[in-house]
Amino acid sequence: MSLRLLQLELAGGRRSVAALQGSRRAVPLDGVTSTYELAGAALAEGVSLEEAARSRMTADAVDVGGPSPAVRLLPPIDHPDPAHLYLTGTGLTHLGSAESRDRMHALAAADGAQTDSMRMFLDGLKGGKPAAGGIGTQPEWFYKGDGSSVVGTGAALQLPEFALDGGEEPEIAGIYLIDPRGEPRRLGFCLANEFSDHLTERENYLWLAHSKLRPAALGPEILTGPLPADVRGISRIRRGERVLWEKPFLTGESNMSHAIANLEHHHFKYGNFRHPGDVHVHFFGTATLSFSDHVRVEPGDVFDISADAFLLPLLNPLTRAPSRNFTVRPL
């Protein structure tokens, strides 16, 4: 049976890992202060992450969802050295994203020819779900940053001073630890907002890499075990007291052109992503964007993302980062 694991900050700044039982009650685990530490213990003991967690469950309980919770929800994973946490993802894995991207780039296609975006999506439909053990077509891939770019629920997503846009991308991310033999081990899945700059991407598709170098928000739960094949969620943008925009989204393999195993293969096939001790958070793509409906977010807006596979929502206000000047100088 799957568990829902949280990282918490308790009174006085103490950290804890807890198992979520219902939308408000969490049971702290004994002897570990981070998911990373718990995963290391599971590897050392030769047991699953779920077994390691269950063997450490205490008789205590904390309220994590009340009107004035006594704990702060942290991102569900971090690394003692943030440079050893990779944020990466794959795009064009859902029909909605392909249609949106295709419209964005259609004007650049001569005589109504298919864009590269639509061709990549159709390649995924044709070969993204190979038979068990097979290798399918490779997806679009991008890099977002390291552990310093991760924020949890309640924390602000910051627009860099040079950003043109800061749009939400509601999706699921896989969380992985590389074991001592250099093998990727999936800890589970979390809800995520793969925050991106869609105006920069639209201006020039070759700036896609620039548009992805932004912070990302991770929902508080790691869901251990398999991800449901059909995940249904709601993505909202709140402006003050009103809902500015709202739309359902679908994800999970039943709603994707690629199998999760195929996306994992094409990320971890690169040896530099299999260094023991490193953590990877890999985004699986989205089908729903407010940007596609001509919504322009502003500082102060709040992204509100929830899905039926997770008990807790992901809430993040949008802010603009302060200007930070720098100079490149010879040494």
TABEL-V747012 format. One record per residue. SS is DSSP state (2 for helix, 1 for strand, 0 for the rest). OMEGA is omega as a letter, one per 40 degrees, with the letter a starting at -180 (999 if undefined). Layout:
[[SS/OMEGA] [SS/OMEGA]]
//
This chain:
[[0/a] [0/i] [0/i] [1/a] [1/i] [1/i] [1/a] [1/i] [1/a] [0/i] [2/a] [2/i] [2/i] [0/i] [1/i] [1/i] [1/a] [1/i] [1/a] [1/i] [1/a] [0/a] [0/a] [0/a] [1/i] [1/a] [1/i] [1/i] [1/a] [0/i] [0/i] [0/a] [0/i] [0/i] [2/i] [2/i] [2/i] [2/i] [2/i] [2/i] [2/i] [2/i] [2/a] [2/a] [2/a] [0/i] [0/i] [0/i] [2/i] [2/i] [2/i] [2/i] [2/a] [2/a] [0/a] [0/a] [1/a] [0/i] [0/a] [0/i] [0/i] [1/i] [1/a] [0/a] [0/a] [0/i] [0/i] [0/a] [0/a] [0/a] [0/i] [1/i] [1/i] [0/i] [0/a] [0/i] [0/i] [0/a] [0/i] [0/i] [0/a] [2/i] [2/i] [2/i] [1/a] [1/i] [1/a] [1/i] [1/i] [1/a] [1/i] [0/i] [0/i] [0/a] [2/a] [2/a] [2/i] [2/a] [2/i] [2/a] [2/a] [2/i] [2/a] [2/a] [2/a] [2/a] [2/a] [2/a] [0/a] [2/i] [2/i] [2/i] [0/i] [0/i] [0/i] [2/a] [2/a] [2/i] [2/a] [2/i] [2/a] [2/i] [2/i] [2/i] [2/a] [2/a] [2/a] [0/i] [0/a] [0/i] [0/a] [0/a] [0/a] [0/i] [0/a] [0/i] [0/a] [0/a] [0/i] [1/a] [1/i] [1/i] [1/a] [1/a] [1/i] [1/a] [2/i] [2/a] [2/a] [1/i] [1/i] [0/i] [0/a] [0/a] [0/a] [0/i] [1/a] [1/i] [1/i] [0/a] [0/a] [0/a] [0/i] [0/a] [0/i] [0/a] [1/i] [0/i] [0/a] [1/a] [1/i] [1/i] [1/i] [1/a] [1/a] [1/i] [1/i] [1/a] [0/a] [0/i] [0/a] [0/i] [0/i] [1/i] [1/a] [1/i] [1/a] [1/a] [1/i] [1/i] [1/a] [1/i] [1/a] [0/a] [0/a] [1/i] [0/a] [2/i] [2/i] [2/i] [2/a] [2/a] [2/i] [0/a] [2/i] [2/i] [2/i] [2/a] [2/i] [2/a] [2/a] [2/a] [0/a] [0/i] [0/i] [1/a] [1/i] [1/i] [0/a] [0/a] [0/i] [1/i] [1/i] [0/a] [0/a] [0/i] [0/i] [0/a] [0/a] [0/a] [1/a] [1/a] [1/i] [1/i] [1/a] [1/i] [1/i] [1/i] [1/a] [0/a] [0/a] [1/i] [1/a] [1/a] [1/i] [1/i] [1/i] [1/i] [1/i] [1/i] [1/a] [0/a] [2/i] [2/a] [2/a] [0/i] [0/i] [0/i] [0/i] [2/i] [2/i] [2/i] [2/i] [2/a] [2/a] [2/i] [2/a] [2/i] [0/i] [0/a] [2/a] [2/i] [2/a] [0/i] [0/a] [0/i] [0/i] [0/i] [1/i] [1/i] [1/a] [1/a] [1/a] [0/i] [0/a] [0/i] [0/a] [0/i] [0/i] [2/i] [2/a] [2/i] [2/i] [0/i] [0/i] [0/a] [0/a] [0/i] [0/a] [0/i] [0/i] [1/i] [1/a] [1/a] [1/i] [1/i] [1/a] [0/i] [0/a] [0/a] [0/a] [0/i] [0/i] [1/a] [1/a] [1/i] [1/i] [1/i] [1/i] [1/a] [0/i] [0/i] [0/i] [0/a] [0/i] [0/i] [0/i] [0/a] [0/i] [0/a] [0/999]]
//
